[in-house]
């Protein structure tokens, strides 16, 4: 797997402000610590995985606060499997 760089993340968010990148990463790490799943595959530490999510475009300033809501909405929208009692 290729190395992730701060420049990759800055290019993705379209801002040369490292301070803003840190705020985005910290918010995502807080979400992960509250149980949100990782959006990409990997086995790195949480900071590296968060930067990978940002560089991949999965986490942006536009969707950072919507990610937990989307997961909860998707979890509620999954149909339940029918049990044998329900089909008869």
C-alpha positions in Angstrom: 0.0 0.0 0.0 1.4 3.4 -0.9 2.3 5.9 1.7 -0.3 8.6 2.6 1.0 12.2 2.7 -0.4 15.4 4.0 -0.1 16.8 0.5 -2.5 14.1 -0.8 -5.1 15.1 1.8 -4.7 18.8 1.2 -5.1 18.2 -2.6 -8.3 16.3 -1.9 -9.9 18.8 0.3 -8.9 21.7 -2.0 -7.3 23.8 0.7 -3.6 24.4 1.6 -4.6 25.0 5.2 -3.1 22.3 7.3 -5.0 23.6 10.3 -8.3 22.9 8.6 -7.1 19.4 7.7 -6.3 18.7 11.3 -9.8 19.8 12.4 -11.3 17.5 9.8 -9.2 14.6 10.9 -9.9 15.2 14.6 -13.6 15.2 14.0 -13.4 11.9 12.0 -11.3 10.3 14.7 -13.9 11.3 17.3 -16.6 9.6 15.2 -14.5 6.5 14.9 -14.0 6.4 18.7 -17.8 6.6 19.1 -18.2 3.5 17.0 -18.3 4.7 13.4 -16.8 2.1 11.0 -13.8 2.8 8.8 -14.9 3.7 5.2 -11.8 2.1 3.6 -10.0 -1.2 4.0 -6.7 -1.3 5.9 -5.0 -2.2 9.1 -3.2 1.0 10.1 -3.6 3.1 13.2 -6.6 5.3 13.5 -4.8 8.5 12.5 -3.4 6.9 9.3 -6.8 5.4 8.4 -8.5 8.7 8.9 -5.9 10.4 6.6 -6.5 7.6 4.0 -10.2 8.3 4.2 -9.6 12.0 3.6 -7.2 11.4 0.7 -9.6 8.9 -0.9 -12.4 11.5 -0.8 -14.6 9.5 1.5 -14.4 12.2 4.2 -14.8 15.9 3.4 -15.9 19.1 5.1 -19.2 18.7 3.3 -20.1 15.2 4.6 -18.2 14.9 7.9 -21.4 15.6 10.0 -23.6 13.5 7.8 -21.6 10.3 8.0 -23.0 9.0 11.3 -26.6 10.0 10.1 -26.1 8.1 6.9 -24.9 5.0 8.7 -27.9 5.1 11.1 -30.3 5.6 8.2 -28.8 2.7 6.2 -28.9 0.5 9.3 -32.6 1.2 9.8 -33.5 0.8 6.1 -32.2 -2.8 5.9 -35.1 -5.3 5.6 -35.4 -7.9 8.2 -35.3 -11.5 7.2 -38.5 -13.4 7.4 -38.9 -16.1 9.9 -40.7 -19.4 9.1 -43.6 -18.3 11.3 -44.1 -15.1 9.2 -44.3 -16.9 5.9 -47.1 -19.2 6.9 
